Amino acid sequence: MSFTSPLLARPGAVAASGADAGVAAHYGDPVREQRALAGGRAAVDLSFRGVVTVTGPDRLTWLTTLSSQQVAKLAPGESAELLLLSIQGRIEYDARIVDDGTTAWLLVEAGEAAGLAAWLDSMRFMLRVEVADVSDAWGVLAATRRLDELAGLSGTGPVWRDPWPHVAPGGYSYAAVAEERHPGLERPWFEHLIRTDELEAAAAALDASGVGLAGSMAAEALRIAAWRPRVGFETDEKTIPHELDLLRTAVHLSKGCYKGQETIARVHNLGHPPRRLVMLQLDGTAHTLPAAGSTVTVAGDGGAKAVGRVTSAALHHEMGPIALAVVKRSTDPHAPLVVHGEAEGETYAAAQEAIVAPDAGQVVQRPTGLLRGRP
């Protein structure tokens, strides 16, 4: 399904590509837009998002039985994140969920909506639930503040608030830093559901309130700086939640049986995730960014042995070029790294910062206080 946001017709809009296709990458000044977005003075059009609704009295208990998260008692307006996993515990869908009292709204990546809706529909059996892919009818405006409280937006649905980086009930932190020092705290994040045919009116109302538009490039830079993983970027066909610190927000370790639970419990209690997410501070002298998928090696080994790959990269308005990468757990967390770009001889020196701790997992019989959970 292709989508083109009406806000792409705005002056200066430059279309995004890839996973963000259909919205503006920027409106002429990406760095200024990023500063405004970080400061709560801009909103970003994320209307490429897929939107799936689940209605019916059994919707929340049903989603709880299928997913990694406990949402059976999700109150109207309350937000959460849930994962749908394979039997092997690998991530198949990562959904943002907010309930309005009658409907559970699931926000996913553009390419996930049709498959998610079809799979959910196949799992209804005799339960009182109805599933619909409503991506065509609904867009998304995101910001670091509640926009509906700032301007009288029309055609609005519920607002999803990102729980990241707080440890949700039943969750567990695999981060190498304490929650109070997590960089994600600098990025509160709200995604507002807006009817597609009301997006232009909503943008005009925001303009009148002093809130401009930023492109998806700005949102990506803030996401990377907040260490926030994104499906299709930080994930591949082998990714398990532990590798990305997603037990923090998307997994309830004490809930009942669900597909993939055995892997979640086994790695958490007895093992270690085979890979871990890291933040890279890149050398900016090249004035370019490495492409997603670029090989990461340890400095000094001549690039002979890959230890991971870049998953996302951006130019941050304060930190300069930054990236997220997934590396082998055994990679020395203090070693300087090198990113090898696509072009011949294109390399980037990189300092790494651990996001997922190298010793994450294996919590049974280990000393307390190293990693943090929430009951």
Residue pairs with C-beta under 8 A, 6 or more apart in sequence:
1 110
1 113
1 114
1 135
1 136
2 21
2 22
3 21
3 22
3 47
3 48
3 110
3 135
3 136
4 22
5 22
5 23
5 24
5 45
5 47
5 48
5 139
5 199
6 196
6 199
6 200
7 13
7 23
7 24
7 45
7 47
7 199
7 200
7 203
7 213
8 15
8 22
8 23
8 24
10 24
10 27
10 203
10 213
11 27
12 27
12 28
13 24
13 27
13 215
14 24
14 25
14 26
14 27
14 28
14 215
15 21
15 22
15 23
15 24
15 25
16 22
16 23
16 24
16 25
16 48
16 215
16 216
16 217
17 25
19 48
19 109
19 110
19 111
19 232
19 233
20 48
20 216
20 220
21 48
21 110
22 47
22 48
22 110
23 45
23 46
23 47
23 48
23 215
23 216
24 45
24 213
24 215
24 216
25 215
25 216
25 217
26 33
26 214
26 215
26 216
26 217
26 218
27 33
27 212
27 213
27 214
27 215
30 215
30 217
30 218
30 315
31 315
31 317
33 42
33 212
33 213
33 214
33 215
33 217
33 218
34 214
34 217
34 218
34 221
34 222
34 316
34 317
35 317
36 42
36 212
36 214
36 218
37 43
37 44
37 143
37 144
37 214
37 218
37 219
37 222
38 144
38 186
38 187
38 222
38 317
39 144
40 143
40 144
40 145
40 211
41 210
41 211
41 212
42 143
42 211
42 212
42 213
42 214
42 218
43 141
43 142
43 143
43 147
43 203
43 206
43 211
43 212
43 213
43 214
44 141
44 142
44 143
44 213
44 214
44 215
44 216
44 218
44 219
45 139
45 140
45 141
45 199
45 203
45 213
45 215
45 216
46 139
46 140
46 141
46 142
46 191
46 216
46 219
47 139
47 140
47 141
47 194
47 196
47 199
48 110
49 107
49 108
49 109
49 110
49 135
49 139
49 140
49 191
50 107
50 108
50 109
50 110
50 111
50 112
50 113
50 114
50 116
50 133
50 135
51 105
51 106
51 107
51 108
51 113
51 133
51 134
51 135
51 137
51 138
51 140
51 193
52 95
52 105
52 106
52 108
52 113
52 116
52 117
52 120
52 131
52 132
52 133
52 134
52 135
53 103
53 104
53 105
53 106
53 131
53 132
53 134
54 62
54 63
54 103
54 104
54 106
54 120
54 129
54 130
54 131
55 102
55 103
55 104
55 129
55 130
55 132
56 127
56 128
56 129
56 130
57 128
58 127
58 128
58 129
59 99
59 103
59 104
59 129
60 71
60 72
60 73
60 74
60 99
60 104
61 72
62 124
62 127
62 129
63 69
63 71
63 82
63 97
63 104
64 70
64 71
64 72
64 255
64 256
65 256
65 258
66 84
66 120
66 123
66 258
66 259
67 82
67 83
67 84
67 95
67 258
68 82
68 83
68 84
68 85
68 241
68 250
68 251
68 252
68 255
68 258
68 260
68 261
68 264
69 80
69 81
69 82
69 83
69 97
69 168
69 250
69 251
69 252
69 255
70 169
70 170
70 252
70 254
70 255
71 80
71 82
71 97
71 99
71 104
74 80
74 97
74 99
74 104
75 99
76 99
76 100
76 101
77 98
77 99
77 100
77 158
77 159
78 98
78 99
79 96
79 97
79 98
79 159
79 160
79 161
79 162
79 163
80 96
80 97
80 98
80 163
80 168
81 94
81 95
81 96
81 97
81 162
81 163
81 164
81 168
81 246
81 249
81 250
82 94
82 95
82 97
82 250
83 91
83 92
83 93
83 94
83 95
83 241
83 246
83 250
83 251
83 260
84 92
84 93
84 95
84 116
84 119
84 259
85 91
85 92
85 241
85 258
85 259
85 260
85 263
85 264
86 92
86 259
86 260
87 259
87 260
88 260
88 263
89 240
89 241
89 260
89 261
89 262
89 263
89 264
89 267
90 237
90 238
90 239
90 240
90 260
90 263
91 231
91 235
91 239
91 240
91 241
91 246
93 108
93 112
93 115
93 116
93 119
93 231
94 108
94 109
94 231
94 235
94 246
94 250
95 106
95 107
95 108
95 116
96 106
96 107
96 108
96 160
96 162
96 191
97 104
97 105
97 106
97 107
97 160
98 104
98 105
98 107
98 158
98 159
98 160
98 161
99 105
99 158
100 157
100 158
105 157
105 158
105 160
105 193
106 116
107 140
107 160
107 191
107 193
108 116
108 231
109 230
109 231
109 232
110 135
111 232
112 231
113 133
113 135
114 133
116 133
117 131
117 132
117 133
120 131
121 131
124 131
136 196
137 195
137 196
138 157
138 193
138 194
138 195
138 196
139 193
139 194
139 195
139 196
139 199
140 191
140 192
140 193
140 194
141 147
141 191
141 192
141 194
141 199
141 202
141 203
141 206
142 189
142 190
142 191
142 192
142 219
143 189
143 190
143 192
143 211
144 187
144 188
144 189
144 190
144 222
145 188
145 190
146 159
146 190
147 153
147 190
147 192
147 202
147 206
147 211
148 156
148 159
148 192
150 206
150 209
150 211
151 202
151 205
151 206
151 208
151 209
151 211
152 205
153 192
153 194
153 198
153 202
153 205
153 206
154 198
154 201
154 202
154 205
155 194
155 195
155 197
155 198
155 201
155 202
156 192
156 193
156 194
156 195
156 198
156 202
157 192
157 193
157 194
157 195
158 193
159 190
159 191
159 192
159 193
160 190
160 191
160 193
161 188
161 189
161 190
162 188
162 189
162 190
162 191
162 228
163 249
164 184
164 189
164 226
164 228
164 248
164 249
165 175
165 179
165 182
165 183
165 184
165 185
165 226
165 227
165 228
165 248
165 249
166 179
166 248
166 249
167 173
167 179
167 248
167 249
167 372
167 373
167 374
168 248
168 249
168 250
168 252
168 374
169 252
169 374
169 375
170 251
170 252
170 253
170 254
170 255
170 374
170 375
171 247
171 248
171 249
171 250
171 251
171 252
171 253
171 373
171 374
172 247
172 248
172 251
172 253
172 268
172 363
172 371
172 372
172 373
172 374
173 179
173 245
173 247
173 248
173 371
173 372
173 373
174 242
174 245
174 247
174 248
174 273
174 356
174 357
174 360
174 361
174 371
175 182
175 227
175 245
175 248
175 355
175 356
175 357
176 333
176 353
176 354
176 355
176 356
176 357
176 358
178 372
179 185
179 372
182 227
183 225
183 226
183 227
184 226
184 227
184 228
186 225
186 226
187 222
187 223
187 225
187 226
187 228
189 226
189 228
194 202
203 213
206 212
206 213
217 314
220 312
220 314
221 314
221 315
221 316
221 317
221 322
223 230
223 312
224 279
224 312
224 313
224 314
224 316
224 322
224 323
224 324
225 316
225 319
225 322
227 245
227 277
227 279
227 324
227 355
229 235
229 244
229 245
229 246
229 277
229 324
230 312
233 292
233 311
233 312
233 324
234 244
234 277
234 311
234 312
234 324
234 326
235 244
239 326
240 263
240 264
240 267
240 273
241 247
241 250
241 251
241 264
242 264
242 267
242 268
242 273
242 356
242 360
242 361
243 273
243 274
243 275
243 276
243 277
243 326
243 356
244 277
244 326
244 356
245 277
245 355
245 356
247 253
247 264
247 268
251 264
253 264
253 265
253 268
253 373
254 375
267 273
267 361
268 361
268 363
269 361
269 362
269 363
269 364
270 361
270 362
270 364
271 361
271 362
272 329
272 359
272 360
272 361
272 362
273 329
273 356
273 360
273 361
274 328
274 329
275 308
275 326
275 327
275 328
275 329
276 326
276 327
276 328
276 329
276 331
276 354
276 355
276 356
276 357
276 358
276 360
277 324
277 325
277 326
277 355
277 356
278 308
278 324
278 325
278 326
278 327
278 333
278 352
278 353
278 354
278 355
278 356
279 322
279 323
279 324
279 352
279 353
279 354
279 355
280 296
280 310
280 322
280 323
280 324
280 325
280 337
280 339
280 350
280 351
280 352
280 353
281 319
281 320
281 321
281 322
281 350
281 351
281 352
281 353
282 289
282 290
282 313
282 320
282 321
282 322
282 323
282 339
282 348
282 349
282 350
283 321
283 348
283 349
283 350
284 320
284 321
286 346
286 348
288 341
288 346
289 313
289 314
289 315
289 321
289 323
290 310
290 313
290 323
290 339
290 340
290 341
290 342
290 346
290 348
291 310
291 313
291 341
291 342
292 309
292 310
292 311
292 312
292 313
293 309
293 310
294 309
294 310
294 339
294 340
294 341
294 342
295 303
295 306
295 308
295 309
295 339
295 340
296 306
296 307
296 308
296 309
296 310
296 325
296 327
296 337
296 338
296 339
296 340
296 350
297 303
297 304
297 305
297 306
297 307
297 337
297 338
297 340
298 305
298 307
298 331
298 332
298 335
298 336
298 337
298 338
299 335
299 336
299 337
299 338
299 349
300 336
303 338
303 340
303 347
307 327
307 328
307 331
307 337
308 325
308 326
308 327
308 328
308 331
309 325
309 326
310 323
310 324
310 325
310 339
311 323
311 324
311 325
311 326
312 323
312 324
313 321
313 322
313 323
313 324
314 321
314 322
314 323
315 321
315 322
316 322
321 348
323 339
323 350
324 355
325 337
325 339
325 350
325 352
327 337
327 352
329 358
331 358
333 352
333 354
333 358
335 352
336 349
336 350
336 351
336 352
337 349
337 350
337 351
337 352
338 347
338 348
338 349
338 350
339 347
339 348
339 350
340 346
340 347
341 347
341 348
357 370
357 371
359 370
360 371
363 371
